[in-house]
Structures are given as structure tokens and as C-alpha cells.
Amino acid sequence: MMRQMPSSIRGRLLLILRAGIAAGCAFTLSACISTQSTRFDEFENVLASHDSATRALAEWCDRRDMADPAVIRVSHAGGEAAQPTAEIRRLLEVGPDDPLGYRHVELLCGGVVMSVAHNFYVPARLTPAMNAQLDTTDTPFGKVVEELNFTRERLAAVVGASESCPPDTVLSHRAVLRRADSLPISLVIECYTPANLVD
């Protein structure tokens, strides 16, 4: 029975069922769960294969025929800017008074919101042109800074919504992005939406 399952498995099953209902599964429950579970695993694999979430979402958007062309753009979300905690500053290897940038955005492919993201970044470790683009355009962070050849250090991956994510989040990631010289440039909290799992 469901109450005998570990909470992590139960939570994932509920997310899979929710995505299946959203997709309008018109077949048996077992087939619906199997389809959604396979899609969830495929989505996780695509995310894991890229240091840039922007590139991963563009690939997933293309695979799922969610938009043509499969181009990721951002829409700035409302609300007050989040304040960086002491832990965020420690992870970014900056002092208590060093300026940090902050972006709270939705990443979209076509009209579909694929992710909601919080991004704390270190302007001093980017070029002036990159900072200007982040301040004035709807270009995703990963696209703006791609010439830095950054790598991703994943800190956490949670099935469902972690802190700071919308309640319907199906997968939450927390990661530090590092320049080629290993200096951290960004801490991201990525909240992936059910739209990634439906047709």
C-alpha cells in the first residue's frame, strides 16, 4: 500500500500520477505510471548530461517538440529580490560585503514554462558585457556566460519542490557554476515544472 512506501518513492509516484493526469492519460493506470516514470528518468538524464540548464532544456524542448525552434528565453518573475544567505556567500567564495547579482526568472520554450530559477551570481567574475546583458535582456544566464566554459557542481537534487520552489515542482536542483579557473560565478536553484513530463 502507498503508506508503506518510503516517502521519497511515494512522493515521486504522486508526481508521476499528477503529470499523467495533466497529460490526460486515457489508458490503464499501470501504463500511465510506466510512461511518466520513463519520461521522468529521460528528463533527469538530459539535465545530467549538460553543465548548462539552458542547453539541457533546449534539447528537451526539441525532443518533445514543444516549440519550433527550440529556443530558451527568460521571463523575469515578480516579487522582491531574495537576499543571499551566509551559506550562499560561502559557496560563492565571496565576502559579506561583496556585491552579488540576483535573477528570479521563468525559463520558457515557446510559451511553455519549463523551469523557475533563482540565480545568485558574482558580477565581478563576469565581463561588463555579460553583466549588461543580464540586466537588460531576456537571455538565459547559461547562454550569456557560455564563453566562460563553466562547469556545474550539483549540490542537491530533490524529487518534488525544495525550499524556494513552487509547490507543483516535479524536480528541484541546487548547483554552483564555476569558471574554467574553478572560481564560482553562480549559485542556482532550479525548479522544473510538470510541463516537462506531459505531451
C-alpha positions in Angstrom: 0.0 0.0 0.0 1.1 3.6 -0.6 1.6 4.4 3.1 4.1 1.6 3.4 6.3 3.0 0.7 9.3 5.2 1.6 8.3 8.9 1.4 10.7 9.6 -1.5 9.2 6.8 -3.6 5.6 7.8 -2.6 6.4 11.5 -3.5 7.8 10.5 -6.9 4.8 8.3 -7.6 2.4 11.1 -6.8 4.3 13.5 -9.1 4.2 10.9 -11.9 0.5 10.4 -11.4 -0.1 14.2 -11.4 1.8 14.5 -14.6 -0.1 11.7 -16.1 -3.4 13.3 -15.2 -2.2 16.6 -16.7 -1.3 14.7 -19.8 -4.8 13.3 -20.0 -3.7 9.6 -19.8 -6.5 7.7 -21.5 -5.1 4.2 -20.8 -4.6 1.9 -17.8 -3.1 3.3 -14.5 0.0 1.0 -14.8 0.7 2.1 -18.3 0.3 5.7 -17.4 2.7 5.4 -14.4 5.2 3.5 -16.6 5.1 6.1 -19.3 5.5 9.1 -16.9 8.3 7.3 -14.9 10.3 6.6 -18.1 9.8 10.3 -19.2 11.0 11.5 -15.8 14.1 9.3 -16.0 14.8 10.6 -19.5 14.4 14.2 -18.4 16.8 13.6 -15.5 19.4 12.1 -17.8 19.2 15.1 -20.2 19.7 17.5 -17.3 22.6 15.5 -16.0 24.3 15.5 -19.4 24.8 19.3 -19.5 26.6 21.8 -17.3 24.2 24.4 -18.7 20.5 24.0 -17.8 19.7 26.3 -20.7 21.2 23.7 -23.1 19.5 20.8 -21.4 16.1 22.5 -21.6 16.7 23.4 -25.3 17.5 19.7 -26.0 14.5 18.5 -24.0 12.2 21.1 -25.7 13.4 19.9 -29.1 13.0 16.2 -28.2 9.4 16.8 -27.0 8.5 19.0 -30.0 7.4 21.7 -27.5 8.4 24.6 -29.8 10.0 25.2 -33.2 12.6 26.4 -33.0 13.6 25.1 -29.5 15.0 28.4 -28.1 15.0 29.1 -24.4 14.3 32.6 -23.2 13.6 34.0 -19.7 10.7 36.0 -18.3 11.6 37.9 -15.1 9.4 36.7 -12.3 7.9 39.2 -9.9 8.4 39.6 -6.2 11.1 41.1 -4.0 14.7 40.1 -4.7 15.9 37.4 -2.4 18.8 38.2 -0.1 21.8 36.0 -0.2 22.4 34.0 3.0 25.8 33.5 4.6 25.8 29.9 3.2 25.3 31.3 -0.4 28.2 33.7 0.1 30.3 30.9 1.4 29.5 28.7 -1.6 30.3 31.6 -3.9 33.5 32.3 -2.1 32.8 36.0 -1.5 32.8 38.2 1.5 29.9 39.7 3.4 30.1 43.0 1.6 30.9 41.8 -2.0 28.1 42.7 -4.4 26.0 39.9 -5.8 23.6 39.9 -8.7 20.2 38.1 -8.4 17.8 36.9 -11.1 14.4 35.3 -10.4 13.2 34.0 -13.8 11.0 31.6 -15.6 12.7 29.7 -18.5 10.4 29.2 -21.4 10.4 27.3 -24.7 7.7 28.7 -26.9 5.0 29.7 -24.4 5.8 26.8 -22.0 7.4 27.5 -18.7 9.9 24.7 -18.2 11.7 26.0 -15.1 11.6 28.6 -12.4 15.0 29.6 -11.2 16.7 31.7 -8.5 20.2 32.7 -9.5 22.8 34.5 -7.3 25.8 35.5 -9.3 29.1 37.3 -8.8 29.2 40.3 -11.3 32.9 40.9 -10.6 33.7 37.5 -12.2 31.8 38.2 -15.4 32.6 40.7 -18.1 31.0 44.1 -18.3 29.2 43.0 -21.5 27.8 39.9 -19.7 26.5 42.0 -16.8 24.8 44.4 -19.1 23.1 41.6 -21.0 21.9 40.0 -17.7 20.5 43.4 -16.6 18.8 44.3 -19.9 17.8 41.2 -21.9 15.7 38.1 -21.7 18.7 35.9 -22.5 19.2 33.0 -20.1 22.3 33.1 -17.7 23.8 30.0 -19.2 23.7 31.5 -22.7 25.1 34.8 -21.5 28.2 33.2 -19.8 28.8 30.2 -22.1 32.1 31.6 -23.3 33.5 31.1 -19.7 33.3 27.3 -20.3 31.7 26.9 -16.9 31.1 23.6 -15.1 28.3 22.6 -12.8 28.8 21.3 -9.3 25.5 19.8 -8.3 24.8 20.3 -4.6 21.3 18.7 -4.4 18.6 17.1 -6.5 15.2 16.6 -4.9 12.1 14.9 -6.4 9.4 17.5 -5.9 9.6 21.0 -4.5 12.6 22.1 -2.4 12.6 25.3 -0.4 12.1 28.4 -2.7 10.3 26.3 -5.4 6.6 26.4 -6.4 4.6 23.6 -4.9 3.9 21.8 -8.2 7.6 21.5 -9.0 8.5 18.0 -10.1 12.3 18.2 -9.7 14.5 20.7 -7.8 18.2 21.2 -8.4 20.7 23.3 -6.5 24.2 23.8 -8.0 27.2 26.0 -8.2 28.5 27.1 -11.6 32.3 27.5 -11.8 34.6 29.2 -14.4 37.4 27.3 -16.0 39.7 28.6 -13.3 37.4 27.0 -10.7 36.1 30.3 -9.3 32.4 30.1 -8.6 30.2 32.5 -10.6 26.7 31.5 -9.7 24.5 29.5 -7.3 21.3 28.4 -8.9 18.1 26.9 -7.5 16.2 25.3 -10.4 12.5 24.3 -10.1 11.4 22.1 -13.0 7.7 22.2 -13.9 5.2 19.4 -14.7 5.2 20.7 -18.3 8.4 18.8 -18.9 6.6 15.5 -18.4 3.4 16.0 -20.4 2.7 15.8 -24.1 
